[in-house]
Amino acid sequence: MYFAPPQTQNQKHKLLLAIGRTIIQLSVAFFSNKNVNKMRIEL
């Protein structure tokens, strides 16, 4: 993946926020899937 260099600090900040949000969503989905699987095994 290649990101064009942002012209302003604001664009860079928005890009970092978007990446951070994506990582958080992926990790939340990953951990909730693990918890669902654990519950299924216990039941």
N, C-alpha and C positions, 0 to 999 in steps of 0.2 A: 504494500500500500504506500502511496506517495501523497503527502500533503503539501500543497503549494505553500510557500512561505507567506505568512500573513503580513499584510501591509501595516496594520496598526496593532498596538497592544490589546485593544478591545477585541479584535477578531481572534487573536491568540487566546485570550481569556475565554471567549465563547467556545472555541474549539476544545480547550481543556475541560470546560464544564460539560460539554457534550460527551467527551470520552469518559469522564468520571461517572456521569450518569449512566452510560451504557454498561460500564464495569459493575456498578452497584446493582443495576437491574439483573445482569447475568449472574452475579454471585447470589443475589436474593433468590432467583429462580432455581439455581443449583442447590442451595441449602434447603429450600422448601421441598424440592424433589427428594432430597436425601431423607428429610423428616417424614415425608409421606411414605416412602419405602419402608422406613423403620417401623412406622405405625402399622403398616400392612403385615409385616413380619410378626409383630407382637400380637396382632389380632389373629 
